[in-house]
Amino acid sequence: MYFNDHNPPHFHAKYSGHEAIFSFEGEIIEGEFPKRSVKFVQEWISTIKKS
């Protein structure tokens, strides 16, 4: 995660040569990610929101 970065709040994810920028709602803002990996990212987001 990058702090003091531009809006909207987001994080960058990299996996197997793919890179995407995600919102904290789990939507891809920019880039491409395999569908299965998107589901893993969305699951991770749901776990941090519960904390």
Stockholm file with secondary structure:
# STOCKHOLM 1.0

chainA/1-51         MYFNDHNPPHFHAKYSGHEAIFSFEGEIIEGEFPKRSVKFVQEWISTIKKS
#=GR chainA/1-51 SS CCSSCCSSCEEEEEETTEEEEEETTSCEEEECCCHHHHHHHHHHHHHHHHC
#=GC SS_cons        CCSSCCSSCEEEEEETTEEEEEETTSCEEEECCCHHHHHHHHHHHHHHHHC
//
